[in-house]
Amino acid sequence: MYGISRRGLLQSGVAAGVLAATGLPLRAQTRGGKLTAGLSGANTSDSWDARTHSDLYMIASAQGAVFDSLTEVAADGSLVGELAESWEASSDAKVWTFNLRQGVTFHNGKSFGADDVIESLQMHLGEESKSAAKPIVESIVEMTKITEHQVQLSLAAGNADLPYLLSDYHILMYPAGQIEEAIAQGIGTGLYRVTAFDPGVRMTATRYADHYKGDSAGYFDDIEYIAINDNTARMNALMTGQVDAINRIDFKTESLLRANPALRIQEVSGNQHYIFPMLTNVAPFGDVNVRRALKYGLDRQEMVDKILQGHGTVGNDSPIGPANQYYHAEMEQLEFDPDKSKFYLREAGLDSLDIDLSASNAAFEGAVDAAQLFQASASQAGININVVQEPADGYWSNVWMNKPFCASYWSGRATEDWMFSTAYEEGAPWNDSQWDSDDSARFQELLLLARAELDSDTRREQYHEMQQILRDDGGVLLPMFANNVQAVNNRISSPETVGGVWQMDNARMAERWSVA
């Protein structure tokens, strides 16, 4: 939580009401003009249904421009109110009361209120729901409308992280009784109103008049987000002036960007991590000794040196990074060790191992090269990896969570529970290793205990043990934490502090940047 104490989080709602809605100090910025960005992570199946959003293009388009959430992670990592003006919790953090911002309207003119919050949360529930936010919302056992602008959420167990969790980009606010229409047309309360949307191709929007954030955010008159999944094409679009900003620069041609006086590179550290998840419910990955053999067959330092080229750090198979409050910095680092890898293969009753590894640069820039490096290092231990190069389009729907072993990435999350409940809790829709109590009943037990624990020292011990379990037995290989590295034309101004929870200033560049 970026150094915020648990008491500070519980009380932060009091301060939230007096902060600028963006979490940034009010400052003089140029109004008007247009922002055009070339972004990766787009798919032809994209829609305004936030339950399906999985990568930057729709995160930036939806939460970053057209819709709002109850809370927002500011650029400095602190939590501020968005549609929730303030909040208070009971002493055990089981009952939360959110005071909603008044005078807010959706783009179709409907007033925002408590009914919208309740219906927007309920849309993540149900047996058929595949929303990544389902575990968050399922923890709420009762939703009560106190007044038109006050909602009370009662949890099954205490969770001091709830205000952070409600800033998740899947949990957007839709108009009650009109959710299907809002998804079809992109009707939110955000700073920008949709003017055109061609899924997987382009989105344009114009600033919504008389927005509740006033003059403190949303400086552009218009924005245009162009889907450019191909890295070379994205770089060329920036170099030739077709777009003002791009995410995920190509480190191989970084020098060309740095040599151009019209451009600048933004590099922000955070908890973004590049991974190779394996489905632990599919042979041979259900065998912990096979997983350990793969862990020691991976040369993490080589991967950081050659793929990130200095723009990140070595990972240790835990998604909790230095930006988290309970990061286990003293945990012994996994090292490349072919002999140990061979030992665990023998423990699994194997002399060698033949497996496929699916990869595409849609997963992360350099993913195919990273898979080939893994192939080379693992071969020294008798592990034969066949690298399957997958197409970029449809990667997240056809490969990730479907192929037993693949390349992937996570932006990381601001709190430990947010990260674990999204990707490692048993039954979570985005649990991309299918990690469950059969793999580690202790991990799942600790997850529930730590979530309800309000004593910081005890919670630290619990989260440290969970990180150790993942390092030793987990189904996700996490070789590296990668900085967010993006490039911007100097005609666009950005604040001194740029957010690093998601790419492109927490995906909110339309809200926070301006014409220089």
N, C-alpha and C positions, 0 to 999 in steps of 0.2 A: 504493500500500500504506500510505497514511496515515503516511508518514514512516518506516516500518520499513525498515532497511537489508536488503540481500540476505543478508548474513551473519546479521543478526538473525532473518530468516525461517528460514534453514537451521537455526538453533539453537533456534528458538522452541519446538520440541517438548519440549525439556528443561524449560522453564518451564511448559508446558501442563499437565503432570501435577500441579502444585501450585496451580493457579488454580482458583477455583470453576468448575464446569462451565458456568455461564452466561456466564462472562467478567465478571461483576459482583462487586464486593466483597460479602461477607456482611453483611447489615444486617437490623435488626428490621423485619419487615413483617407485617401482619395476615394470619392464615390464615383460610380459610373463605369463604363467600359464593359469589356467582356473577358471571361476566362475560358480558354479552350485547352483541354487536357487530353492527352493520349494515355489511356490506361489499359493495363492487362487485367485478366481475370473475368472477361466477358464470355457469355455463352448465348447461343440462339434460343435457349430455353429460359432466359432471364425473364423475370416479371417483377411487379411491385409487391409481391407476397414475401415479406421479410423472413418468413419461416424457411424459405429456400435459399436465402443469400449465403454465399460461401466464399466470396473473394472480393477484391478491392472495387471492381467496377460498380457492382450494385450496392456495396456498402457506402461508397462515396456518393452515388446517385440518390440513394434512399435516405439513410440516416444523416449523411453529410450535406443534404440539400433539400429534399422534398418533404421528409418526415422528421418528427422529433421523438425523443424518448422522455421518460420521466426525469432521468438524471443524465449527466454527461461527465466524462473524464476530460478534464481540462488539459491544455498543452503541458502543464507542469506536473501532471499526474494526480492532482487533487480532484476531489469530486465536488461538482457544483450542480445546482438545480437547473433543469431545463423546463419541462412542463410541470414538474413538481417544484414549488417555490421553496418549501422547507419540509422537514420531516422530524418525527420524534419516535423513540422506541421505548418499550417497557424495559424494566431493569434486567429482564432475562433475554431481551432481544427477540422475543417471540411475537410480540404485537407491535406493528409499525403503523403509524398514522402519517399520511402524506397530504400536505396542504397544496392544492393545485393552483396554478397560475390562473388568474381571472382575466377576462377580456380577450381570450385567445379564440380565433376562428380557424376552421378548416378552409381549404381553398375553394370549397363550394358554398361557403358562407355559414355553415353550421357551427354553432358555438361548442367549444370544448368543455367537457366536464367529467364528473365521476363515472357516468355510464360508459363513456368512451374508454376509460381506463380499464374497467372491469371486463368489457367485451374484448378489448384488445389483448388482455391477459388470457382470457378463457379460450381464445382461438388457438393457443398452443397445447391445449389439453385434448384428451381423448385417446383411445387405444390406437387409432390409425395415425395419430400425429407423428410426423417425422421431424418436427422442429427441433433444432439444436438447443433451443431455450426451454424445451419441455421439462428437463430436470429442475430448472430454476422455478418455473411456475407451479410444478407439481408439489413443491414444498409448501405452497400456500393452501391451507385447508379451508380458509374462509375469506371471502372478499366482501366488505361491507361498505355501502354508500352511506356516509354520515350526513353529508350535505351535498349540494351540487358541486362543491369544490373541495371536498375532503373525503378521502378513502382510507379505510382501515384494512390492513392485510395481516391475518393471523397465520402463523407458521406452525408446522408440526413440531419443530424444535427451533431453539434460538439460533439466529444467524446474524451476526453483526455486519456481515458483508452485503446484506440485501440491497441497500441503496446502490452499491457498486454493481451488483448483478443486474439491476434494472436499467443500467446504461448499455446493456448488451445490444448489439446492432440488430438482433432478431426481434427485440421487444420494442416495436414502434407503436405509436398511438394512431388508431384508425377511428373513423366516425361510427358510433354505435348505430346499428340498423342499416348501415350502408357499407359494410366492409367489403362485400363482393364488388360493388361499384368502385370503391376506393382502390382496390387492388387492380381492377381493370383499367382505371384511368390515372392512377397515381395521385390520389387526393389525400394530402397530409396537412400538417400545420407548419411545415418547414419554411425557410426563408425564400425558397424558390418553387414556383408553380410550373408544372410540366407543360411544355408547348408541343413536344414531339418525342416519341419513344419508339425506336426500332430495335427490338431485342438483339443483343449481340453485335450491334452496329453503332448506334448513336443515340444520345439523349440530349435534348435541349430544354432549357427552362429559363423563366424570367422572374425577376424579384417580385415577391408578393407585396402588394401595397399595404402600408400601415401595419407592418409586422410587429408582433409584441416585443421583439428584441430591439426595436427602434434603430438607433444609429450605432449601436455597439457591435454589430455584426452584419454580414451580407452586404459587402461594398460594391459588388459587381451588379450591373443592370441585367446581364445575361450570362449564362454559362452553357458550355457545350462540352460534353464528354464523348470522345470518340474511342470506340473499342479497337485497340491495337494489341493483340496478343503476341504477335511476333516481335521479338526484341529488336532485331535489326530495323524493322519498319518503324518501330517506336522511336528509336534513336534518330533515324533519318527525318522523321516528322518534326522532331524538335530542332535538329540542325538546320533544316530548310525553312523554319518559321511557320510550319503548318499548325503547330500546337505551341502553347506557352509553357507546358510542364508535362513531365512524364514520370512514372514510377519505375522502379527496378532498372537502373542503368546497367549496361553491359560492361563489366569490369575490364574485358579484353580491349574495349575501345574507349575506356574512360579518358585516356589522354587527349583524344579528339575533343571531348567536351570541355576539358580543362583548358585547352588551348584557344577556345572560342570566347572572346571577351564579352560577348552578348549573353553568355550563359553562366550559371553558377550551380554548384552541386551542394545539395543538402544531405548531411549524413547524421542520422539520429540513432543512438543506441537504445535498446529496449530488450524485450523478451522474445522477439521473433526468432523462431528456430526452424531449421531444416531437418527433416526426419525421414526414416524408412520404417513405417509401421508394418507389422506382420500380424495376420489374423491368428490369434492364439487358439481359436477353435477349429483351425484347419491344420492337418498334418503337413509337415513335421513340426510346425511352430508351437504346438501344444506342449511339446517337451521342453522343459526349462533348460535342459542341458544343451539343446540345439540353439536356444536363444542365447545362452552364455557363450557358446562357440562363435556365434555371429558377432557378439559384442567384442570379443578379443580378436576377431579377424578383421576389424575395422580400424584403419589408421586415421584417427580423427585429426591429428595435427596436419598430416599431408592434405587432407580435404580442406581444412581451413586455409592453408597456405595457397593451394592451387585453385580452389573454387572461389573463396571469399577475397583472396589477395589482400589480406590485412583488414578487411571490413567486417570483422566479427571476432568471436572467441570460440575456443573448444568447448563442446558440450559434454555432459556426463550422463546421458540417458534419463535425465529428469527435466521436465518442462519448466521448472521453477528456476528463474534466472536472477542475476544480480539486482534487477529492478524490483524484485519482490521483497516484502518485509521479512519473510521467514526462509530466505535462501540459505541452503546448507553449504556454506563456503568451505567448511573444513572436510567435507566428504572426499575420500581418496579418489583421485582421478583414474578412470579406466584408461589403460594404455594398450596399444597394439602389441599383441603377444601371440604369435602363431603357435607356440608350444602349448600355451594354456588353451587356445582354441582347439587344438588337436586332442588335448586331454578331455575337454567337455564333449567332443564328438565321440570319443571312446565311451564316456559315461552314458551317452545316448545309444550305445551299441552300434556305432557307425565307424567305418574306416574313412569314408568320404561322404560328401553331401552334394547333390545336384538340385538346384532350385532356380526358378525364374524370378527376376526383379523387374517390374514394370516401371518405366520412367519417361517423363516428358518435361521439357522446360516450362510447361504450364504449371508444374508443381513448384518449382523455383528455378531461377536463372542458374544454369549450370547443372541441373539435375541429372541429365544424361551423362555428362562428364563425371559427376560424382559417383554415379552408379558404376561406371567403368573403372574408376579408381578403387571402389569397393571390390569389384570383380578381381582386380589385380592383387590387392592385399590379401583377400580371403583365399585366393588360390594357393598361397603359401602354407595354408593350414589344411588343404585338401577339400576346401569348399569351392565348388564349381558353380559360379553364378552366371546364368544366361540373362544378359540385359535385353529386355524387350522394349524397344522404342515405340511409345504409344503416341497417337495423334493428340495435338493440343486441344482441339475442339471436342468437347464432351468428356474431357479427362476426369472431371470431378463427378460426373454422373455415371460413367462407364468403367472407370478404373479404380479410383479411390473408394475404399470400403467394399469393392467387388473382387478385385484381384488379391490373392493372398499376401503378396509382398510388393510394395510399391514405394515410390518417392512421394513426399508430401511436405507441407509446411504449415506452421501455425504462427499467428501474430503474437501469441502469448496473451496473457490476461493480467489485469492489474492486481488481482488477489489470488492466493493459492486455491481457495475453494472454487472460485470462478473457473480456473484452469482445470482443476481435477474433476469438478462436477460436469464440465462440458465434454471432456475427452477421456476420462478414466473411470467414471462412476459406472457401476454395473447397469447395463440396459440403456445407457445414454445414447441417443440417436447418432451422435458423432464420436462415439468411442471407436476410433479407427484401428484399434488392435483387438477389440472385443475382450478387453481386460475385465475379468470378473472375479467372483469369490472362489471359483475353482482354481484360478491362478494365484490369488492371494486373498484369503478371507480377512487376514489382518489388515490389509490395505483398505478394504471396504469398510471395516469396522472403524478404523482410524478416521476415515473420511467423515463419517457421521459424528464421531466424538469431537473432532477438531472444529467442525462447523458450528457446534453448539457451545464450544468452550470459550469463555470470555476472559480467562486468565492468560495473559500474553505469553508467560514463560512456559506454561503447560502446552499451549497451542504450538509454540515453537518446537518443543520436543516431539509433538505428534507429527508435525509437518516434516521435520528432519527425518523421522523414521520412515515416513512415506516416500521421501525422496530416495532414501537408501534402498528400500524395497524395489523401486523402479529401476534404480541403477543395477541392482544385482539380478533381478528376475523379470523385469518388465518386457513387454512385447513391442516396445518402440525404441529403435536405435536413433539417438539424437546426437549426431556428431558435431553440430555447430550452432551457435547463436549468431544470427546475421543482423548486422545493422540495417536500418532502412536507408537506402541510398537512392536519391531521386534527383532530378535536374529541373531547373526553372529558368525561364528567360528573364533577364534583368528588368524587363518592362513590368514584371509582376513583383509586388512587394509582399514580403511575409514577415510576421512578427519575429522578434529576437528568439523567443522560445517556440520551437516546433514540436508538436506531440509525436511520441514514438510508440504508442500502444498499437496503432495501425499505421500503415503507410500513408504518406501525403497528409501529414499533420492530423493524425487520427481520422483520416478520410474527410476532414472538414475544411479543405482548402477553399471551397466556395464560400464558406462562412467567415473564415479568418483572414484570408489574403485580400489584396486589392491591387489596383493599377498603381504602379510606382509614380 
